[in-house]
Amino acid sequence: MSTAQLPSPPPDVTPETATFWAATLDGKLLLQRCSNCGRAGYYPRYVCAHCHSTDLVDTEASGRGSIYSYTVTTRGILEYANAGSYVLAMVELDEGPKMITNIIDCDPNALSIGQRVEVVFCDTGGDGALPRFRPADPGL
């Protein structure tokens, strides 16, 4: 079982990420949608990564996606040095952007590319909660 007790270091909140991190404390995953090209983006920034417009609007994501890629990490560094095995993954959100995250509450041997996942938020004791993912209920 992938541990749900991974370290949850508090984020470094900056002016461009403050709204994102505040929303995580309310259990919301925000993306930025560009009013010029219409594409959704993640990680928060001042300029659209696709067309370089500065007309970005925060929008709530569904919190659902699929595993795009993953690895089981057995030797972490920094805060994760004593975490044991854990899953590091790239999740493609239903809205399009990809996020680097952890998959928790699962048997790593049962994971597969394309598997549906849903966001969960892990308390950091700081100004934001870490968005991580777990396998989605097949009935959802």
C-alpha positions in Angstrom: 0.0 0.0 0.0 1.3 3.4 -0.9 1.6 5.4 2.3 -0.8 8.3 2.9 1.6 9.5 5.6 4.0 11.1 3.2 5.6 14.4 4.4 3.6 17.4 3.4 6.0 20.3 3.4 4.3 23.7 3.4 4.4 25.5 0.0 6.3 28.6 -0.7 3.5 31.0 -1.4 4.2 33.9 -3.8 1.9 36.6 -5.1 1.2 34.6 -8.3 0.4 31.4 -6.4 -1.4 32.8 -3.4 -4.9 32.3 -4.8 -4.1 28.7 -5.8 -2.8 27.8 -2.3 -5.7 29.5 -0.5 -8.2 27.5 -2.6 -6.5 24.2 -1.6 -7.3 25.0 2.0 -11.0 24.9 0.9 -10.5 21.6 -1.0 -10.5 23.3 -4.4 -8.0 22.8 -7.2 -7.7 25.9 -9.3 -6.4 26.2 -12.9 -5.9 29.3 -14.9 -7.9 29.6 -18.1 -6.6 32.0 -20.7 -9.3 34.4 -22.0 -7.3 34.8 -25.2 -6.6 31.2 -26.4 -9.1 29.4 -24.0 -6.5 26.9 -22.8 -6.2 25.9 -19.2 -2.9 26.0 -17.4 -1.1 24.8 -14.4 1.1 25.9 -12.4 -0.1 29.5 -11.6 1.8 32.2 -13.4 1.4 35.7 -14.8 1.5 34.8 -18.5 -0.3 32.1 -20.5 2.2 29.4 -21.3 0.5 28.8 -24.7 0.0 32.3 -26.2 1.7 34.6 -23.7 -1.5 36.6 -22.9 -1.8 38.1 -19.4 -5.6 37.7 -19.4 -5.8 34.7 -17.1 -8.9 33.7 -15.0 -8.8 31.3 -12.1 -11.2 28.4 -12.6 -12.0 25.5 -10.4 -10.9 22.1 -11.8 -13.0 19.0 -11.5 -10.2 17.3 -9.5 -10.3 14.3 -11.8 -7.8 13.0 -14.3 -5.8 10.0 -15.4 -2.3 8.7 -14.8 -0.1 9.9 -17.6 3.1 8.4 -16.2 4.3 7.2 -12.8 7.2 5.6 -10.9 7.5 4.0 -7.6 10.2 5.8 -5.7 12.1 3.8 -3.1 14.7 6.3 -2.0 13.5 9.8 -1.4 15.5 13.0 -0.8 15.0 16.0 1.5 11.7 15.8 3.3 11.0 12.4 1.7 14.3 10.7 2.7 12.5 8.6 5.3 9.2 8.1 3.5 9.8 4.6 2.3 8.3 3.7 -1.1 5.9 6.1 -2.6 4.4 6.8 -6.0 5.4 9.9 -8.0 3.2 10.5 -11.0 2.2 12.9 -13.7 -1.5 13.2 -13.8 -3.3 14.6 -16.9 -6.3 16.5 -15.6 -9.6 16.3 -17.4 -9.2 20.0 -18.3 -5.9 19.2 -20.1 -2.9 20.4 -18.0 -0.6 17.8 -16.4 0.6 17.9 -12.8 3.4 16.2 -11.0 2.0 14.7 -7.8 1.8 11.6 -5.6 -0.7 8.8 -5.9 -1.7 7.7 -2.4 -4.1 5.2 -0.8 -3.2 2.5 -3.3 -1.2 -0.6 -4.1 1.5 0.6 -6.5 1.4 -2.7 -8.3 -2.2 -2.2 -9.2 -1.7 1.2 -10.9 -1.7 1.6 -14.7 -1.2 4.3 -17.3 -4.6 5.8 -18.1 -6.1 4.8 -14.7 -8.6 7.3 -13.4 -7.7 9.3 -10.3 -9.2 12.0 -8.1 -7.6 14.8 -6.0 -7.3 14.7 -2.3 -5.7 17.5 -0.2 -3.0 16.8 2.4 -2.6 19.3 5.3 0.8 21.0 5.5 0.2 23.1 8.6 1.0 26.1 6.4 -0.7 28.4 3.9 -1.8 25.6 1.5 -2.7 22.0 1.3 -0.8 19.6 -1.1 -3.0 18.3 -3.9 -2.3 14.5 -4.3 -4.3 11.9 -6.1 -5.8 8.5 -5.3 -7.5 6.0 -7.6 -11.0 7.0 -8.4 -14.0 4.9 -7.5 -14.9 3.1 -10.7 -18.5 4.0 -10.2 -17.8 7.7 -10.4 
